[in-house]
Amino acid sequence: MIEEVARGDRLLEDIQDPALRETLPLALRLHKDPYSGPDARTRSRIRSRVFRALRPRPTSLADRIAIAFELLAKPAPYAMRVFAIAIIVACIGASTALVSAGTVADDPLYSVKLASEQMRLALAATPEDRAIVELSIAEHRLAEAATLATGGYDDDVIVATSEYGEHLANAAAELAQVESIAPETATLVLQLQQKIDEHRATAAAVSTRLAADPSTAPAAAALAVLATTNAPSQNLSPAAAIAEQAADTADRVATAAEQKVAPRSTAIPTATAKATAAATATPERTVAPAAASVRTATPRATETRRPDSARETNTPKNERAAESARKAADEAKHAAQKAKEGSKKTPSPTPPRR
């Protein structure tokens, strides 16, 4: 109708509806000037009505990801980008280290756990801090030994328990360096001894629970070594005594592992060999009775002995466990000797004059 009136094909007077006849002149004016619009007041009123009708929804995860990518796509300074990437890498590394804290040997993330432990030791500045980190690592090894013993992995239990003694000796050796010159160290030594008592109780409970099952009895026997201890030497400081006991524990674990690898060839003392030779000797075999007794007592050891090259290329898991346990025991002995020398070098506090 507007087009017809604008072309002149229809007159306003011919429109019967009075309301429509009054509206058409305004429509014709807008039709002639299509680029004209409402004034500022009208636009403001329309905008207010539109905004009042809007109901915003909460931001979803997809919206946040889109906003993050949009911000990263903008031309930001390179330093900010490097900083953001570094934060992301640090978060990934921290989460990986947190997940790897509960792993045991042969797990995929166990190497991450070892690397994080070495990093913590490198960041420890004082002997007290290093002792705390070493104690934390020892507790991790004890937890690993308990978990592995439950699964019946006796070789891995041997390695974990020997490394437990090594790190415990290292912790005591660190405290022995400043035991006499730092009064607060005595409190740390007392707390360390209390932790060791708790560890022995835990090891005794787990070994007792697992000893009844034939599949876990060997692992329980390896773990039971931690539940017993020998009396330390005389004239030792408390920290040095703890280090000596920890080294003795690691040494007993390593000895048990070595006897497991070659139980007969390494466990026969000289007196026993002579008694065996006297019992097995006959008039026809009077030449070299000791050698004959050794051959009689250890047929498996002589039959299964292999050249060094073959042992290097095909080493059984129990032999690797014995080697690792002996290495940890040697490190624990070195730490105990360090603690003994450190306790002697640190001067005793001078008593106050009256």
Sequence and secondary structure as in RCSB ss.txt:
>XXXX:A:sequence
MIEEVARGDRLLEDIQDPALRETLPLALRLHKDPYSGPDARTRSRIRSRVFRALRPRPTSLADRIAIAFELLAKP
APYAMRVFAIAIIVACIGASTALVSAGTVADDPLYSVKLASEQMRLALAATPEDRAIVELSIAEHRLAEAATLAT
GGYDDDVIVATSEYGEHLANAAAELAQVESIAPETATLVLQLQQKIDEHRATAAAVSTRLAADPSTAPAAAALAV
LATTNAPSQNLSPAAAIAEQAADTADRVATAAEQKVAPRSTAIPTATAKATAAATATPERTVAPAAASVRTATPR
ATETRRPDSARETNTPKNERAAESARKAADEAKHAAQKAKEGSKKTPSPTPPRR
>XXXX:A:secstr
 HHHHHHTSS GGG   HHHHHHHHHHHHHHH TT    HHHHHHHHHHHHHH       HHHHHHHHHHHHHS 
  HHHHHHHHHHHHHHHHHHHHHHHTT  TTSTTHHHHHHHHHHHHHH  SHHHHHHHHHHHHHHHHHHHHHHHH
HT HHHHHHHHHHHHHHHHHHHHHHHHSTTT HHHHHHHHHHHHHHHHHHHHHHHHHHHHHTSTTTHHHHHHHHG
GG      SS  HHHHHHHHHHHHHHHHHHHHHHHHSTTTTT  HHHHHHHHHHH  TT  SSHHHHHHHHH HH
HHHS   HHHHHHS  HHHHHHHHHHHHHHHHHHHHHHHHHHHHHS        
